[in-house]
Amino acid sequence: MVNDLEGLFSTNAKRMKKSVIRELLKLTRRPEIISFAGGLPDPNAFPIDEVSEIVDVVLKREGKTALQYSPTEGDPKLKDELIAYHERENGVKLTPDNIVVTVASQQALDLVGKCFIDPGSPVIVGRPTYIGGLSAFNNYGANMIGVPLDEGGMRMDLLEVELRKLRDAGQRPKFIYVIPDFQNPAGLTMGEERRLELIELARKYDVLIVEDSPYRELRYAGESVKTIYALEGTGQVVGLHTFSKILFPGMRLGWVIGDEAVIQKLVVAKQATDLCTPAFTQAIVAEFMSRGLLGKVIENVKGIYSDKRAVMLDALDEHMPKMPGLAWTKPEGGLFLWVTLPESMNADELFYDAIEHNVAFVIGSAFDCTGLQTNTMRLNFSFPTKEEIGEGVKRLASVIEEYAKKNGGRKDIVATP
Ligand SMILES: Cc1ncc(COP(=O)(O)O)c(C=O)c1O
């Protein structure tokens, strides 16, 4: 081994941090633990038989191209399916030049970081926001500026304060990163009015919007809201999409939509990253879509998650101690809900108590670009069974109650009847 390996690492590599979630997940792997920590889809919903048949068809029909290198931009057949999908589902007209197929959305976040962020570049994110977005942007040295959310998503009044401050300092943020539908981690959705305000601010301050939409199709209640991409319509939005939560994550397939010039830059960045997204997985999913199967899988998944969400919300209502400051979101879709504890409670501490009582969650501070918000936690309801959800919430409720008793001197966390 070389001497002083550290000295050889690049500035970017030195900046990279291990994912807190991945570290914590290691602690949650004991079989007796009921975990609300991961963000995994329910594998019982994977269409294994259909995929198995399609794999055969693809290999026999087009094996020579499916096992070959393919265009960096993505498989033309899959792109045609995606164009039809966006027109049908989102009322958005795209051409092949508006799409690049990626190794799921995490790669898209990395490519966006690679193409737009210089060390110190201001990037605006929600507080909280998806930890994988924070890691991707952090790796390129972004100066993350967090804007708090309320029940309608990112607060536009506070966003404008930050945009104005930056402008006064002669700086222009590279983009505003939002997850408008059933946000990970908080489960919140931005209404149309909020989305329009965001577009107005982005135009006023001449900033790109990065709209990350892995959960959009998974709505169980309420009315669908148009995508920011559809509402904006002039190419100021970069849209990130993925098959991970609506089909399965194992093939690692996603796509980015945007203005041709943005897509071209992402394609050039991707060439150096992996040359192309695997042709084989793209051919399988293109065939899957062309048979009209995607819609069926989404309907099935929605049914399963909607039931699980209801079980979790009912269990929280039934078991959580009644105490001022303890609240949770009631997401209209997606995979997560967000629990806020009384301010003096510390979920980072409570996590270890929970592990001792065989239940796990993700600490909210992991999703905060400042790390200072320590009284929140994210609960996932897509992966555990309904029985596990009921039992896990009961355990979590008693951990919170115990913690409140231990800290009994603190008035705001004393359980009330
Ligand atoms: C908001 C958000 N963006 C991106 C991703 C990355 O997903 P994938 O790379 O599987 O498409 C996730 C995964 O949970 C997510 O929640």
The ligand as a Tripos MOL2 file, in Angstrom:
@<TRIPOS>MOLECULE
LIG
   16    16     1     0     0
SMALL
NO_CHARGES

@<TRIPOS>ATOM
      1 C1        -36.3890   11.6490   -3.3990 C.3       1 LIG1
      2 C2        -35.5630   10.5340   -3.9430 C.ar      1 LIG1
      3 N1        -34.7870   10.7600   -5.0060 N.ar      1 LIG1
      4 C3        -34.0300    9.7960   -5.5320 C.ar      1 LIG1
      5 C4        -34.0040    8.5330   -4.9880 C.ar      1 LIG1
      6 C5        -33.1050    7.5090   -5.6030 C.3       1 LIG1
      7 O1        -33.8210    6.4410   -6.1130 O.3       1 LIG1
      8 P1        -33.3130    5.5080   -7.2690 P.3       1 LIG1
      9 O2        -31.8600    5.7610   -7.4820 O.co2     1 LIG1
     10 O3        -33.5740    4.1230   -6.8010 O.co2     1 LIG1
     11 O4        -34.1240    5.8660   -8.4570 O.co2     1 LIG1
     12 C6        -34.7860    8.2420   -3.8650 C.ar      1 LIG1
     13 C7        -34.7410    6.9230   -3.2410 C.2       1 LIG1
     14 O5        -35.3130    6.6390   -2.2350 O.2       1 LIG1
     15 C8        -35.5880    9.2800   -3.3340 C.ar      1 LIG1
     16 O6        -36.3790    9.0890   -2.2730 O.3       1 LIG1
@<TRIPOS>BOND
     1     1     2 1
     2     2     3 ar
     3     2    15 ar
     4     3     4 ar
     5     4     5 ar
     6     5     6 1
     7     5    12 ar
     8     6     7 1
     9     7     8 1
    10     8     9 2
    11     8    10 1
    12     8    11 1
    13    12    13 1
    14    12    15 ar
    15    13    14 2
    16    15    16 1
@<TRIPOS>SUBSTRUCTURE
     1 LIG1         1 GROUP 0 **** ****
